[in-house]
Amino acid sequence: MGYFSLLILSVTLTHCVYGFNFYQNLKFDHKFKASKHDNENDLWIEQRLNNFDGANVHTWKQRYFANDQFSAPNGPVFLNIGGEGPAGSIWMTKGHWITMAKQTGAMLFMLEHRFYGKSHPTADASLESLSVLSSEQALADIANFIMNITAEYKLGGRKWIVFGGSYSGSLAIWARYKYPHLISGAVSASAPLHPIVNFDGYQEIVQRSLQTLGSPKCVQNLANATTEITSLMKTASGRKILTSEFNLCHALSDDVLDDQYFQESAAGSIQDVVQYNRDNMHFEGHGPAFNISHICHILDDVNLGSPLKRYAELNRLTLKVSNVTCLDSSYQKFVSDSKATSWDKVTGMRQWIYQTCTEFGWFQSSDSIHQPFKGFPLRFSIQQCQDIFGIPSEIIYKGVQRSTENYGGLSVAGLVTNVTLYNGLIDPWSDVSYMADHLNLKPEDALLRHKRNVLSMSKPSTSVGIVSLIVPDTAHCAIMYPASDKDSVHLKKARLDLENAVKEWLGM
């Protein structure tokens, strides 16, 4: 199995959005497979199959974890929301939320997202079955969970605080927005709140992060390498060179979709490192093998040969440290794998592609001229929705519009209370999140200012609106991970600000 060419939202086993344009087999093992240690911790709750059809009596069992180790009689209840991957029980004893649980006497739960991990609402993942996979259904699952668990565990009178990162961070904010009578506050990290079909700004932030933490020369070398790839793709001899240099599983064909799939997959080695540059993810048993400094050192090393050879060397090193033998460049194989519907073959990739095609877009194209990659335009991502699910472009655009109407896009920032949202400026996903250095700044202005790179750290406040915690020297979801001696002063301060905000919500 090779790379997938689809999004980078993560949930690091349950938390942070990966998405299109990420390594199929490099991220596959740690993102979409449940831990072998989780079986003994599995708990199950009965849920409605379709939360919005009162006549549908079908139910299913959803997986969750619980930990009462820190629970005090009058303490809050913390709910960690699962995202587009299996829930990982390691989060029940690790992460910054554990620090807050100890401080506040919280009871802990983690709820796995329907259709991911072991939470299978239907007999398979066919297109008919996926009709009940959506963020709206997931939010209703959360509400049902809170209602039923409150009764089962006798938690009446205790305040619920929800936690999430990336896609699950979006769910945390939307859950507080939709169910304020059940949820007293939301702690979110790196949450994309602005659905958009062509998310070409992702690559622009990749470029900016490479320039600021690597070197301008690094970006130019990468751009030169991708330009050479485009030239070599035009001839049989050139494709033969690329097949050898990038250690492809099969000879690169002249099919334009194979070309686009290859270039998008190769770009993943850079994107993954930028997105998680300094996250303390290693407690989960995985994390980027390199940081931005490492990859720019390789791309700037003239002793390795031309820019193309340096790019290929980075690809080879990434494969090596990930124990992957070759890079798959077959688009048809990717589509075939993505069409599998039986649960013994479905991994999570198919479900997430479906959600992006029907709800969010977030297709990380190379269309912008202000970034170094080439070869995977928006039409390539739209083609995948068509080839895998038969979803045409007009449905994609309508789905994105509906999500904006449903959740308010960035406007939700001014409509909620008791919500914190962390963003790291290294993280490309910050481009579609909400960031403002004071609450009077309009969401659309905040996004524009981010593109101009003039945002500053916000001053935390618990007044109406999202409290924006901007940490300039961190990447995706960094605030969620366990503290490290290597954490920056900014990150340490953001964690303290977050703890103080939650205590204020709880009246502590």
RACORZI-V307822 format. One line per field, one symbol per residue. psi: psi as a letter, one per 20 degrees, with the letter a starting at -180 (. if undefined). burial: I if it has 9 or more other ideal C-beta (glycine too) atoms within 8 Angstrom, else O. Layout:
psi: ???
burial: ???
This chain:
psi: pcqqmbakqrkmhjgppdaqlqpgihiggigjpqqiiigiipqqqpqqgoijnhiojprrppqrqqojhjpqgjrrppoopqclrqqpihiiirrhhgghghhilqppqppqpqjqcjnohrhakrhggiikorhghhhhggggggghhgggjljpippppqqqpcghhghgghghghlhihpirpoqplppinppgnmiighhhggghhghieqhhgghgghhghghghghiiqghghhghgghjlqhqpprjphhggggghgghhhhggggghkgjpmiihijrrphrahhghhgghiohiibrhghgghgggghgggijkphrppjoghgggghiipiqhihphhggghgghhhighdkomrkhqilriqqimrhhghhhghghgikorhhhghhgggghghgijciihhjirrlpqoqppihphiihjappqiqiipqghhggghghiljqrpqoqqkaprpooopohkrbojhihrqqqhiqrhgggghggggghgghghik.
burial: OIIIIIIIIIIIIIIIIIIIIIIIIIIIIIIIIIIOOIOOIIOOIOIIIIIOOOOOOOOIIIIIIIIOOIIOOOIIIIIIIIIIIIIIIIIIOOOIIIIIIOOIIIIIIIIIIIIIIOIOIIOIIOOOIIOIIIIIIIIIIIIIIIIIIIOOOOIOOIIIIIIIIIIIIIIIIIIIIOIIOOIIIIIIIIIIIIIIIIIIIIIIIIIIIIIOIIIOOIIIIIIIIIIIIIOIIOOOOIIIIIIOIIIIIOOIOOOOIIIIIIIIIIIIIIIIIIIIIIIIIOIIOOIIOIIIOIIIOIIIOOOOOOIIIIIIIIIIIIIOOIOOOIIIIIIOIIIOIIOIIOOOOIOIIIIIIIIIIIIIIIIIIIOIOOIIIIIIIIOIIIIIIIOIIOIOOOIIIOIIOIIIOOIIIIOIIIOIOIIIIIIIIIIIIIIIIIIIIOIOIOIOIIIOIIIOOOIOOIOIOIOOIIIIIIIIIIIIIIIIIIOOOOOOOIIIOIIOIIIIIIIIIIOO
